[in-house]
């Protein structure tokens, strides 16, 4: 498993939240999941990953594609792409325990890192237009606001024109942050972006939303809220355009 610290994360304050998930919370999440599983490996592709695959595959052939999943956890979806559709797969996961599980269960070599501390976090020729499909399931809201725009930029850099970007994300009508209740008082936040993080890509003029499923659902978060719309979720598949949506206008008209 590869791990490195990129030049952009030398600022300790900037890296605080990123490091917390890499060093502490991601493995604690794995432990909670493993306990809920009665320490038994799931059989086949988990249901929520089936839903992601179905959405992505509705928009065209998925055979022999290059697939990246950011926050891939135990790697079952990547393994499905590889085994059933002969894809070249790459995963980035902040839980070392989940990475070890993926290696033992599926023979997958997952990079143990956050996106911002991944070997992919750069803008060089090796990563430009590298992937046909990129998947981000419930990961972008946990990224520090100091790092979110660089991370989104790297995702765009890596996705080839015509490629598919899946995002599962909170999608409230208003933006806010709340402390992670597993580490109260440590200034570690979950950031809920108005319209979800897909809005950054859509407003760039480089993406079209080809599929979306929006719902209000509290089952993914075990705390109560006084605002039901704070529990709005969106599953979206965006297509990166070959050109852009901005019309070219003449200032003389």
GUDO-433913 format. One record per residue: residue number from 1; residue in one letter; x, y, z of N, C-alpha, C in turn. Coordinates in steps of 0.05 Angstrom, whole numbers, m for minus. Example, Ala and Ser with C-alpha at 12.3 -4.5 7.8 and 13.67 -1.06 7.14 Angstrom:
<sites>
   resi   resn       nx       ny       nz      cax      cay      caz       cx       cy       cz
      1      A      264     m114      156      246      m90      156      264      m66      156
      2      S      257      m45      142      273      m21      143      258        1      157
</sites>
This chain:
<sites>
   resi   resn       nx       ny       nz      cax      cay      caz       cx       cy       cz
      1      X       17      m24        0        0        0        0       18       25        0
      2      X       12       43      m18       28       67      m21       18       89       m3
      3      X       36      106        7       28      129       23       50      150       20
      4      X       41      175       16       61      196       15       47      222       23
      5      X       62      242       30       52      268       37       59      288       15
      6      X       40      298        0       46      316      m22       55      344      m12
      7      X       69      359      m28       79      385      m20       57      404      m10
      8      X       32      401      m21       10      419      m13        0      415       15
      9      X        9      393       29       m2      388       55       19      392       77
     10      X       38      409       73       58      415       94       47      433      115
     11      X       25      448      110       13      465      129       m3      448      149
     12      X        5      448      175       m7      430      195      m36      436      199
     13      X      m44      462      199      m72      469      203      m89      459      180
     14      X      m79      461      156      m93      452      132      m97      422      133
     15      X      m77      408      142      m77      379      142      m91      366      166
     16      X     m100      382      185     m110      371      210     m134      352      205
     17      X     m154      361      191     m178      344      187     m171      321      169
     18      X     m155      325      149     m146      303      131     m132      282      147
     19      X     m114      290      164      m98      270      180     m116      256      200
     20      X     m136      269      211     m153      256      230     m167      232      217
     21      X     m177      235      193     m191      213      180     m170      191      172
     22      X     m147      199      163     m127      180      155     m116      164      179
     23      X     m112      177      201      m99      164      224     m117      153      245
     24      X     m142      163      246     m160      155      268     m188      145      259
     25      X     m203      163      248     m232      158      244     m238      137      223
     26      X     m222      135      202     m228      116      181     m225       87      192
     27      X     m205       82      208     m203       55      220     m225       50      241
     28      X     m232       71      256     m254       69      275     m280       63      261
     29      X     m284       75      237     m308       69      221     m308       40      212
     30      X     m285       31      203     m283        3      195     m290      m16      218
     31      X     m280      m10      242     m285      m26      265     m315      m27      271
     32      X     m329       m4      269     m358       m3      274     m373      m20      253
     33      X     m364      m18      228     m376      m33      206     m371      m63      210
     34      X     m347      m70      217     m340      m99      221     m356     m111      244
     35      X     m360      m96      265     m376     m105      287     m405     m109      279
     36      X     m416      m89      263     m443      m92      253     m447     m115      234
     37      X     m425     m123      221     m425     m146      203     m422     m173      218
     38      X     m420     m171      245     m414     m194      262     m388     m208      253
     39      X     m369     m190      245     m342     m199      237     m344     m221      215
     40      X     m362     m216      197     m366     m235      174     m364     m219      148
     41      X     m348     m228      130     m345     m214      104     m371     m216       89
     42      X     m380     m194       76     m404     m195       60     m400     m212       35
     43      X     m421     m224       27     m420     m241        3     m426     m224      m22
     44      X     m408     m223      m41     m412     m209      m66     m413     m179      m62
     45      X     m425     m165      m81     m426     m136      m81     m448     m126      m62
     46      X     m441     m108      m44     m461      m97      m25     m482      m81      m40
     47      X     m506      m80      m28     m530      m68      m42     m525      m39      m50
     48      X     m513      m23      m33     m510        5      m40     m490        8      m63
     49      X     m471      m11      m65     m452      m10      m87     m465      m20     m113
     50      X     m484      m38     m111     m500      m47     m134     m514      m23     m147
     51      X     m526       m6     m129     m540       18     m139     m521       37     m154
     52      X     m497       40     m144     m478       57     m158     m471       45     m185
     53      X     m465       19     m186     m458        7     m211     m481        9     m231
     54      X     m506        5     m223     m529        7     m241     m531       35     m253
     55      X     m527       55     m237     m529       82     m247     m507       88     m268
     56      X     m483       81     m261     m460       86     m279     m463       70     m305
     57      X     m472       45     m303     m473       28     m327     m497       35     m345
     58      X     m517       50     m335     m539       59     m352     m530       77     m374
     59      X     m507       90     m370     m499      111     m389     m478      101     m409
     60      X     m476       75     m412     m458       64     m433     m442       41     m423
     61      X     m426       31     m441     m409        7     m436     m390       12     m414
     62      X     m386       m7     m396     m367       m5     m375     m344      m25     m377
     63      X     m344      m40     m399     m323      m60     m402     m296      m48     m409
     64      X     m276      m59     m396     m248      m51     m401     m243      m21     m398
     65      X     m256       m9     m378     m252       19     m372     m232       22     m350
     66      X     m221       46     m348     m204       53     m325     m222       66     m304
     67      X     m223       54     m280     m241       62     m259     m225       70     m234
     68      X     m232       93     m223     m221      103     m198     m244      106     m178
     69      X     m241       95     m154     m260      100     m133     m245      113     m110
     70      X     m253      138     m103     m241      153      m81     m258      147      m56
     71      X     m245      136      m36     m259      127      m12     m273      101      m18
     72      X     m258       81      m28     m269       56      m38     m275       36      m16
     73      X     m267       41        9     m272       24       32     m260       m4       27
     74      X     m277      m25       27     m266      m52       25     m261      m61       m4
     75      X     m268      m44      m23     m261      m49      m51     m279      m68      m66
     76      X     m303      m74      m55     m321      m93      m69     m330      m83      m96
     77      X     m336      m57      m98     m345      m47     m124     m322      m48     m145
     78      X     m298      m40     m136     m275      m42     m155     m271      m71     m164
     79      X     m273      m89     m145     m269     m117     m152     m290     m126     m172
     80      X     m315     m117     m170     m336     m124     m188     m330     m113     m216
     81      X     m321      m88     m218     m312      m77     m244     m290      m93     m256
     82      X     m271     m102     m240     m248     m117     m250     m256     m145     m258
     83      X     m270     m159     m241     m276     m187     m247     m298     m191     m268
     84      X     m319     m174     m267     m341     m178     m285     m339     m163     m311
     85      X     m322     m141     m311     m321     m124     m335     m293     m118     m344
     86      X     m273     m133     m333     m246     m131     m342     m235     m102     m342
     87      X     m242      m87     m322     m233      m60     m319     m206      m58     m305
     88      X     m191      m37     m311     m167      m30     m296     m176      m13     m273
     89      X     m172      m22     m248     m184       m7     m226     m163        4     m207
     90      X     m169       27     m196     m152       41     m177     m169       50     m154
     91      X     m160       47     m129     m174       56     m106     m157       72      m87
     92      X     m170       92      m74     m157      108      m54     m175      106      m29
     93      X     m163       98       m7     m179       93       18     m163      101       43
     94      X     m175      116       61     m160      126       84     m158      106      107
     95      X     m174       84      106     m173       64      127     m153       42      119
     96      X     m132       39      134     m112       18      129     m125       m9      133
     97      X     m144      m11      152     m157      m37      157     m174      m45      132
     98      X     m188      m25      121     m204      m31       97     m186      m39       73
     99      X     m163      m26       71     m143      m33       50     m134      m61       53
    100      X     m128      m69       78     m119      m96       83     m141     m116       77
    101      X     m165     m109       84     m188     m126       78     m191     m130       48
    102      X     m188     m109       32     m190     m110        3     m168     m128       m8
    103      X     m145     m127        3     m123     m144       m7     m128     m173        0
    104      X     m136     m179       25     m141     m206       33     m165     m218       18
    105      X     m187     m203       17     m212     m213        6     m212     m214      m25
    106      X     m201     m194      m37     m203     m191      m66     m176     m190      m81
    107      X     m155     m189      m67     m129     m187      m80     m124     m160      m92
    108      X     m137     m139      m81     m134     m112      m91     m113      m97      m76
    109      X      m96      m82      m91      m77      m64      m78      m88      m36      m78
    110      X     m100      m28      m55     m112       m2      m52      m92       17      m40
    111      X      m91       42      m50      m73       62      m38      m85       72      m12
    112      X      m70       69        9      m79       78       36      m72      108       39
    113      X      m92      124       33      m87      153       33     m114      167       31
    114      X     m115      193       38     m137      210       29     m130      219        1
    115      X     m149      231      m13     m143      241      m40     m121      261      m39
    116      X     m122      279      m19     m102      301      m18      m75      291      m11
    117      X      m73      266        0      m47      255        6      m40      231      m12
    118      X      m55      229      m34      m51      207      m53      m29      214      m73
    119      X      m18      193      m85        1      197     m107      m13      209     m131
    120      X      m39      209     m132      m55      220     m154      m59      250     m152
    121      X      m52      261     m128      m57      289     m123      m36      307     m136
    122      X      m38      309     m162      m20      327     m177      m32      332     m205
    123      X      m20      350     m219      m30      358     m245       m8      353     m266
    124      X        0      328     m268       21      322     m288        9      304     m310
    125      X       25      299     m331       15      285     m354        7      256     m347
    126      X       18      244     m326       11      217     m319      m17      214     m309
    127      X      m28      235     m298      m56      233     m287      m76      247     m305
    128      X      m68      263     m324      m86      278     m342     m103      259     m358
    129      X     m130      262     m356     m149      246     m371     m145      216     m368
    130      X     m137      208     m344     m129      180     m340     m153      161     m337
    131      X     m175      170     m326     m197      152     m319     m222      157     m335
    132      X     m236      134     m342     m262      136     m355     m285      140     m336
    133      X     m281      129     m312     m302      130     m291     m288      137     m264
    134      X     m299      157     m250     m290      164     m223     m314      163     m205
    135      X     m311      151     m182     m333      147     m163     m325      159     m136
    136      X     m343      176     m125     m339      189      m99     m365      184      m83
    137      X     m365      164      m65     m388      159      m49     m385      170      m21
    138      X     m401      190      m15     m401      202       12     m373      207       23
    139      X     m357      222        7     m330      228       16     m324      258       15
    140      X     m336      273       m3     m328      300       m7     m336      319       16
    141      X     m358      312       30     m366      329       52     m348      327       76
    142      X     m330      307       76     m311      304       98     m284      317       92
    143      X     m281      329       69     m256      342       61     m256      370       72
    144      X     m233      378       85     m230      405       95     m235      426       73
    145      X     m247      448       81     m252      469       61     m226      481       51
    146      X     m205      479       65     m179      488       55     m170      471       31
    147      X     m180      446       30     m170      427        9     m191      421      m12
    148      X     m216      429       m8     m238      419      m25     m234      428      m54
    149      X     m227      453      m59     m225      462      m87     m201      449     m101
    150      X     m177      447      m89     m156      431     m102     m164      402     m107
    151      X     m178      390      m89     m187      362      m93     m206      359     m116
    152      X     m225      378     m118     m244      377     m140     m230      382     m167
    153      X     m210      400     m166     m194      405     m190     m179      381     m200
    154      X     m168      366     m181     m153      342     m188     m171      320     m200
    155      X     m195      318     m188     m215      299     m199     m221      306     m228
    156      X     m226      331     m233     m232      340     m260     m208      334     m279
    157      X     m184      339     m269     m160      335     m285     m158      306     m293
    158      X     m165      287     m275     m161      259     m280     m182      246     m298
    159      X     m206      259     m299     m228      247     m314     m226      256     m343
    160      X     m226      236     m361     m224      243     m390     m250      254     m400
    161      X     m249      271     m421     m273      281     m434     m291      258     m443
    162      X     m317      260     m437     m335      239     m442     m337      219     m419
    163      X     m320      223     m399     m320      205     m376     m344      210     m357
    164      X     m348      190     m339     m370      191     m321     m360      196     m292
    165      X     m373      214     m278     m366      220     m250     m391      215     m233
    166      X     m389      195     m215     m411      190     m196     m405      203     m170
    167      X     m425      218     m159     m422      230     m133     m447      223     m116
    168      X     m443      212      m93     m464      209      m72     m457      228      m50
    169      X     m476      246      m44     m469      269      m28     m494      280      m15
    170      X     m491      293        8     m512      310       19     m518      332       m2
    171      X     m543      339       m4     m551      360      m23     m573      378      m11
    172      X     m567      392       10     m587      409       23     m591      435        7
    173      X     m612      449       15     m618      475        2     m601      497       14
    174      X     m588      493       36     m571      513       49     m545      499       58
    175      X     m524      515       61     m499      504       68     m493      507       98
    176      X     m481      487      110     m474      488      138     m453      467      144
    177      X     m442      468      168     m423      448      177     m431      440      205
    178      X     m425      415      212     m428      406      240     m405      389      248
    179      X     m399      389      274     m377      374      284     m382      344      281
    180      X     m361      329      275     m362      300      276     m367      291      304
    181      X     m390      277      309     m397      271      337     m380      249      349
    182      X     m362      237      333     m344      217      343     m319      231      355
    183      X     m316      257      351     m292      271      361     m300      299      369
    184      X     m320      302      385     m330      329      393     m308      346      405
    185      X     m308      371      398     m289      390      409     m263      391      396
    186      X     m259      376      374     m233      375      360     m234      391      334
    187      X     m255      405      328     m258      421      304     m255      404      279
    188      X     m268      381      279     m269      364      255     m297      364      245
    189      X     m301      372      220     m328      379      211     m337      362      187
    190      X     m363      360      184     m376      351      160     m388      375      146
    191      X     m382      379      121     m391      403      106     m412      396       86
    192      X     m436      407       90     m458      402       72     m461      426       53
    193      X     m456      420       28     m454      441        7     m482      445       m5
    194      X     m491      470       m9     m517      475      m22     m517      462      m50
    195      X     m537      444      m54     m539      431      m80     m519      408      m83
    196      X     m503      402      m62     m483      381      m63     m458      390      m78
    197      X     m437      375      m75     m411      381      m88     m413      378     m118
    198      X     m433      365     m128     m436      364     m157     m440      391     m169
    199      X     m450      410     m152     m456      437     m162     m430      451     m172
    200      X     m407      445     m159     m382      457     m169     m376      449     m198
    201      X     m380      423     m203     m374      413     m230     m395      424     m250
    202      X     m420      425     m243     m441      434     m261     m437      464     m267
    203      X     m430      480     m248     m427      508     m252     m402      515     m268
    204      X     m384      496     m272     m360      500     m288     m366      503     m318
    205      X     m389      492     m326     m396      492     m354     m383      469     m369
    206      X     m370      450     m355     m356      428     m367     m371      402     m363
    207      X     m393      402     m348     m406      377     m341     m437      379     m345
    208      X     m449      357     m352     m478      354     m353     m486      332     m333
    209      X     m508      337     m319     m519      317     m301     m536      298     m317
    210      X     m527      274     m322     m541      255     m339     m562      239     m324
    211      X     m556      233     m298     m575      218     m281     m573      230     m253
    212      X     m596      230     m239     m596      238     m211     m619      225     m196
    213      X     m614      220     m171     m635      210     m153     m632      225     m127
    214      X     m652      241     m120     m651      258      m97     m673      249      m77
    215      X     m665      247      m52     m683      236      m31     m676      248       m4
    216      X     m695      247       14     m690      255       42     m688      229       58
    217      X     m666      224       71     m660      198       83     m642      202      107
    218      X     m650      194      130     m634      197      154     m619      172      162
    219      X     m621      150      146     m609      125      155     m579      125      153
    220      X     m567      144      137     m538      145      134     m525      162      157
    221      X     m542      174      174     m530      191      195     m546      186      221
    222      X     m532      178      241     m545      170      266     m549      192      286
    223      X     m555      216      277     m561      238      295     m587      252      285
    224      X     m601      264      304     m626      277      297     m621      305      287
    225      X     m640      316      271     m637      343      260     m664      356      261
    226      X     m664      382      265     m689      398      266     m697      407      238
    227      X     m679      403      218     m685      411      191     m685      387      172
    228      X     m709      377      164     m709      353      147     m693      356      121
    229      X     m692      381      111     m677      384       86     m647      382       90
    230      X     m638      381      115     m609      376      119     m602      347      114
    231      X     m622      330      112     m618      302      106     m624      295       77
    232      X     m623      315       59     m627      311       31     m601      300       19
    233      X     m604      278        4     m581      265       m9     m586      265      m39
    234      X     m564      264      m54     m566      262      m83     m545      242      m93
    235      X     m555      224     m109     m537      207     m125     m537      218     m153
    236      X     m514      225     m164     m513      237     m190     m491      225     m207
    237      X     m497      223     m233     m476      216     m252     m473      239     m271
    238      X     m449      251     m271     m443      273     m288     m426      264     m311
    239      X     m430      276     m334     m414      270     m358     m396      294     m364
    240      X     m370      289     m367     m352      311     m374     m353      316     m404
    241      X     m357      341     m411     m361      347     m439     m335      349     m455
    242      X     m337      344     m480     m314      348     m498     m307      377     m501
    243      X     m328      394     m501     m324      423     m503     m333      436     m477
    244      X     m351      456     m480     m362      468     m456     m389      480     m462
    245      X     m404      488     m442     m432      498     m445     m433      528     m449
    246      X     m411      541     m447     m411      571     m449     m414      580     m478
    247      X     m436      594     m484     m438      604     m511     m417      627     m516
    248      X     m407      628     m540     m388      649     m547     m404      673     m559
    249      X     m402      695     m545     m417      719     m553     m399      740     m563
    250      X     m408      756     m582     m393      779     m591     m401      804     m575
    251      X     m381      818     m565     m387      842     m550     m399      864     m567
    252      X     m397      861     m593     m408      881     m611     m438      878     m617
    253      X     m449      855     m609     m477      850     m615     m495      862     m594
</sites>
